[in-house]
Amino acid sequence: MPDNVENNIIKVLKGLPLESEESETCDFTLEEQNSALESQGVAPTVDPNFTPILGETVTYIVACVLINDQNEVLMMQEAKQSCAGKWYLPAGRMEKGENIIKATAREVLEETGLNIKCTTLLMVECAKGSWIRFVLTGYVTGGVLKMPAQADKESLQAKWILNLDELNLRAKDITHLIERARAYADARRRKDQAWHQDMLPVLRPHSKMLLRTVIVIKKRATNRVHVLLSERNAWHLPVCEINPTKSLHNTLRKFMVELFGAEVGQHRPHGILSVEHDPSDTTDGICLTILVAFRAPLEEVPIIGKCVWHETSKELGDQLLVRVAARNSTFPVHVIC
């Protein structure tokens, strides 16, 4: 495998950003996706020149799940007229010019009165490609818990809660987030190596919304791991543009067909390895790197795109196998229908 690509995979596994000239390469643009649909007699519904602009064409949400030593979760009571008095996690829309970490800390401070330090991403949730919620956790560094006397337009109060059944929730879509955070906190206390390490979204600007893939397979004949590389322009991990009108799973499925054909073999989207985002004055692009594992041996996975299978070094292959084998080694992607 070319050294630069192997180094890039190692960077992704460590949650480090790739170089800008490598991170913008795209193998399946919206224009190419539209052409593929038209060839099947289907009218495309997305502008091929779609630009992600926060508050206009895309919505990014942050939510923070904080668990204390008593296994209690930090909750806030809503002040908005539409859901006043109900309880929810500190969460809200990212604002123009904010990165994910700063937006999370701001929401927690506004709604609970507490200062926090974010430590890791927990989950990524998507409703079509233009609505994404980033779920983070961390710990309190200061501030004063908001009491009813400090109620304002952001929230009425905040509390540490052990049993969610005691609260009238705004929505139950946060219960699985809290379960995930508690499980992660417990795994960290037990030093469970099967779980992902602390890893935050990294600062890397993107002009588009991109899905980078780390597609792996273990070759039966040699017992060695292979990774799919695209040879368009230069060797790189295959990347497609996220369709803002479709779910993330739909985007990935179409891309896999583009790479392997309609009879693509059994494979599993394992989870997110890294998130890259850094807003600019003109765009709010993002890049999600996802781990995909084939179940079949290499010899049974033909390629129709401009890609090749490359054998990794044994060290890198072992690292990838650990990620594939451990269910909690990546960040889950939850697609909201």
Summary of the structure (lengths in Angstrom):
residues: 337
radius of gyration: 20.9
end to end distance: 38.6
largest distance: 68.8
contacts: 1107
relative contact order: 0.20
helix: 28%
strand: 31%
